[in-house]
Amino acid sequence: MKCIKSVKQTKVTKLGEIIRTTDEDAIEKVKGGFWVYVPKSDWKGVNQTNKSKETTKSEEVSVADEETTTKKKKGASKKELKQEKKRNK
């Protein structure tokens, strides 16, 4: 397994994208001139950064959902609030 980084942007890849692939596939891509070899530590650093971004995004979504629910309750009539309480029980 080899780690390679794109040095040119194409329709399929972004500039600076780092992937881990088989030796044979890496050789072919590097020969093409669009990719270069990079250390595995570069690939690991990118993956950990992506995981932390995903966690942050999911936390932001849950906070936004709570705010939306709160806003709906404030604008709802007393009758609607009672019906919602019954549904939650």
C-alpha positions in Angstrom: 0.0 0.0 0.0 1.2 3.5 -0.9 0.0 7.0 -0.1 -0.2 9.4 -3.0 -1.2 13.1 -3.2 -2.7 14.8 -6.3 -0.7 17.7 -7.7 -3.1 18.6 -10.4 -6.9 19.1 -10.1 -9.1 17.1 -12.4 -12.9 16.4 -12.7 -12.5 13.4 -10.3 -9.8 14.6 -7.8 -9.2 17.8 -5.9 -5.8 19.5 -5.7 -4.0 18.1 -2.6 -6.2 15.1 -2.1 -4.3 12.3 -0.4 -5.3 8.6 -0.9 -4.0 5.2 0.1 -3.9 2.7 -2.7 -2.3 -0.5 -3.9 1.4 -0.4 -5.1 0.4 -1.2 -8.7 -2.3 1.5 -8.9 0.0 4.1 -7.2 2.8 3.4 -9.7 0.4 4.0 -12.7 -1.0 7.2 -11.2 2.5 8.6 -10.4 3.7 7.8 -13.9 0.8 9.8 -15.2 2.1 13.0 -13.6 -1.0 13.9 -11.6 0.1 12.3 -8.4 3.2 12.1 -6.1 4.2 9.8 -3.3 3.8 11.2 0.3 4.5 9.7 3.7 1.8 7.6 5.5 1.8 10.2 8.3 0.4 12.8 5.8 -2.5 10.4 5.0 -3.1 9.7 8.7 -3.2 13.4 9.5 -5.8 14.2 6.8 -8.1 11.3 8.0 -8.0 12.5 11.6 -8.9 16.0 10.6 -11.8 14.8 8.5 -13.2 12.8 11.5 -13.1 15.8 13.8 -14.9 17.9 11.1 -17.6 15.3 10.8 -18.1 15.3 14.6 -18.4 19.1 14.7 -20.9 19.1 11.8 -23.2 16.5 13.5 -23.1 18.5 16.8 -24.0 21.7 14.9 -27.0 20.0 13.3 -28.3 18.7 16.6 -28.1 22.2 18.1 -29.9 23.7 15.1 -32.6 21.1 15.4 -33.2 22.0 19.1 -33.4 25.7 18.2 -35.9 25.0 15.5 -38.1 22.9 17.9 -37.9 25.7 20.5 -38.9 28.4 18.0 -41.9 26.3 16.9 -43.1 25.8 20.4 -43.0 29.6 21.2 -45.2 30.4 18.2 -47.6 27.5 18.8 -51.0 28.0 20.4 -51.9 26.4 23.8 -54.0 23.8 22.1 -51.1 22.7 19.9 -48.7 22.5 22.9 -51.2 20.3 24.8 -51.5 18.0 21.8 -47.7 17.8 21.5 -47.4 16.9 25.2 -49.9 14.0 24.7 -47.9 12.7 21.8 -44.6 12.7 23.7 -46.1 10.7 26.6 
